[in-house]
């Protein structure tokens, strides 16, 4: 069973969704995990349980007690052009093994390409930069293409129907617009920092 | 040419210009005298994750907790303040100063939103961290505005003074309007907070110690409005004359160069230093910028190479590099190539040009591009 843990029951976790997705991308589709899910009933649903803690950071992990791959496939567009396991009748094994992941921020956009600054999430160290063609981006993500947009880029090996191939996919951060609670949190900080004295 | 690192004598005035190439940023350390040090901006060494200012002070046996008296953020762009929070955290006896333009509710809202976006390399996140530290310490922020003396040190019969020459009142008002527009654009946590350019909130500083006059240009740009940008600095009450040393504004670019300021306020020939900037296809100084600077003086220094990109990242497994290449991508490491231009002089020395200048790392004399 996959086991990760996160904390803080009372906070809005929508900002954690991209991290959850990253972890799921890393973990859910490793072959051993997929097989475990397949052995269980396909009617299980994903739940994310959180408990109170003082601080969340993006390296925190998440409790996933039960999961349905079918539900995952319907919830978010996780990967471009790939079929996830559709039902319990077919033992259709799929896995993706990530070799390299980056978090990118778009710095410049040109007619046919964009340049991004990359933070290496796998090896750390110095920043990198890449010039990517606009054709690398899903059509449904094109409206997210702007200077400052944050995206995640993964490269690795995909195993599907017994065939292994190298793939790359880009996914833009897709958090919902600010909700009132997030504005409140921002304003809480505003009010706090307004109290700092200036001379 | 190597820099022999040793602590300056108590009556040495020393200015160290740090650069990291590839937009890693700039940082300046100043020894004002009597073991009083000031840190302006910050570069974070991407390999050690330690600010270069702290690495340097530790290497010469200076305790930043005791001897840093002032830490200044000239503005909030990430290429100027990465790691500054670590310095503020350690320098418990130092005051913190930043642009008066940031003492606005709109900027605090930006800090709150930036905290939730949590993008790496964000100047806003660094500023938020600094504000958190200062709040917890119940510290006071020194507001840097035009003609304000930020630090004064008297020893012997000499006064050493560090003064802010910007931003002007008008610049602060314009900056605030732009901040309001920026806030309207931030509709979700999916985009890193963009920089406001041109940068009207940037803090230009002067150091005066007897006959020694130095100006540090930060990222301030020129403006047609005489109450903004370098025109406002030129007209400020406290702007010194006969400036010998100048750190070029905005990485030596033409929009950081005010011809009137250079011709009216500098000794000729001046001593010039600059830190380059390179991200994507933007690389400054350009060839014409270098020609312009060298038309004023041959004594010009650059802290590091403008850009240094490496196609194979040094700490990545070879098999992973191979897969990236096989997929047809060219991912280049922004190589961190640090350099220091160090200038030291006995503050009582009446020969104005008697500076000892040494270079370390990738710092070099500025020459025309081939």
Boltz contact constraints between the chains, C-beta under 6 A:
constraints:
  - contact:
      token1: [A, 99]
      token2: [B, 320]
      max_distance: 6.0
  - contact:
      token1: [A, 99]
      token2: [B, 323]
      max_distance: 6.0
  - contact:
      token1: [A, 100]
      token2: [B, 320]
      max_distance: 6.0
  - contact:
      token1: [A, 105]
      token2: [B, 192]
      max_distance: 6.0
  - contact:
      token1: [A, 107]
      token2: [B, 279]
      max_distance: 6.0
  - contact:
      token1: [A, 107]
      token2: [B, 280]
      max_distance: 6.0
  - contact:
      token1: [A, 108]
      token2: [B, 280]
      max_distance: 6.0
  - contact:
      token1: [A, 115]
      token2: [B, 280]
      max_distance: 6.0
  - contact:
      token1: [A, 119]
      token2: [B, 120]
      max_distance: 6.0
  - contact:
      token1: [A, 123]
      token2: [B, 315]
      max_distance: 6.0
  - contact:
      token1: [A, 123]
      token2: [B, 316]
      max_distance: 6.0
  - contact:
      token1: [A, 125]
      token2: [B, 315]
      max_distance: 6.0
  - contact:
      token1: [A, 126]
      token2: [B, 46]
      max_distance: 6.0
  - contact:
      token1: [A, 126]
      token2: [B, 333]
      max_distance: 6.0
  - contact:
      token1: [A, 126]
      token2: [B, 334]
      max_distance: 6.0
  - contact:
      token1: [A, 126]
      token2: [B, 336]
      max_distance: 6.0
  - contact:
      token1: [A, 127]
      token2: [B, 334]
      max_distance: 6.0
  - contact:
      token1: [A, 128]
      token2: [B, 331]
      max_distance: 6.0
  - contact:
      token1: [A, 128]
      token2: [B, 333]
      max_distance: 6.0
  - contact:
      token1: [A, 129]
      token2: [B, 332]
      max_distance: 6.0
  - contact:
      token1: [A, 129]
      token2: [B, 334]
      max_distance: 6.0
  - contact:
      token1: [A, 130]
      token2: [B, 331]
      max_distance: 6.0
  - contact:
      token1: [A, 148]
      token2: [B, 191]
      max_distance: 6.0
  - contact:
      token1: [A, 148]
      token2: [B, 192]
      max_distance: 6.0
  - contact:
      token1: [A, 148]
      token2: [B, 194]
      max_distance: 6.0
  - contact:
      token1: [A, 149]
      token2: [B, 191]
      max_distance: 6.0
  - contact:
      token1: [A, 150]
      token2: [B, 119]
      max_distance: 6.0
  - contact:
      token1: [A, 150]
      token2: [B, 192]
      max_distance: 6.0
  - contact:
      token1: [A, 155]
      token2: [B, 324]
      max_distance: 6.0
  - contact:
      token1: [A, 166]
      token2: [B, 323]
      max_distance: 6.0
  - contact:
      token1: [A, 166]
      token2: [B, 327]
      max_distance: 6.0
  - contact:
      token1: [A, 168]
      token2: [B, 327]
      max_distance: 6.0
  - contact:
      token1: [A, 173]
      token2: [B, 190]
      max_distance: 6.0
  - contact:
      token1: [A, 175]
      token2: [B, 188]
      max_distance: 6.0
  - contact:
      token1: [A, 175]
      token2: [B, 189]
      max_distance: 6.0
  - contact:
      token1: [A, 175]
      token2: [B, 190]
      max_distance: 6.0
  - contact:
      token1: [A, 177]
      token2: [B, 187]
      max_distance: 6.0
  - contact:
      token1: [A, 177]
      token2: [B, 188]
      max_distance: 6.0
  - contact:
      token1: [A, 182]
      token2: [B, 116]
      max_distance: 6.0
  - contact:
      token1: [A, 186]
      token2: [B, 109]
      max_distance: 6.0
  - contact:
      token1: [A, 186]
      token2: [B, 112]
      max_distance: 6.0
  - contact:
      token1: [A, 186]
      token2: [B, 113]
      max_distance: 6.0
  - contact:
      token1: [A, 189]
      token2: [B, 112]
      max_distance: 6.0
  - contact:
      token1: [A, 190]
      token2: [B, 108]
      max_distance: 6.0
  - contact:
      token1: [A, 190]
      token2: [B, 109]
      max_distance: 6.0
  - contact:
      token1: [A, 190]
      token2: [B, 112]
      max_distance: 6.0
  - contact:
      token1: [A, 193]
      token2: [B, 108]
      max_distance: 6.0
  - contact:
      token1: [A, 193]
      token2: [B, 131]
      max_distance: 6.0
  - contact:
      token1: [A, 194]
      token2: [B, 108]
      max_distance: 6.0
  - contact:
      token1: [A, 196]
      token2: [B, 134]
      max_distance: 6.0
  - contact:
      token1: [A, 196]
      token2: [B, 135]
      max_distance: 6.0
  - contact:
      token1: [A, 196]
      token2: [B, 141]
      max_distance: 6.0
  - contact:
      token1: [A, 197]
      token2: [B, 140]
      max_distance: 6.0
  - contact:
      token1: [A, 198]
      token2: [B, 103]
      max_distance: 6.0
  - contact:
      token1: [A, 198]
      token2: [B, 141]
      max_distance: 6.0
  - contact:
      token1: [A, 198]
      token2: [B, 143]
      max_distance: 6.0
  - contact:
      token1: [A, 199]
      token2: [B, 140]
      max_distance: 6.0
  - contact:
      token1: [A, 199]
      token2: [B, 142]
      max_distance: 6.0
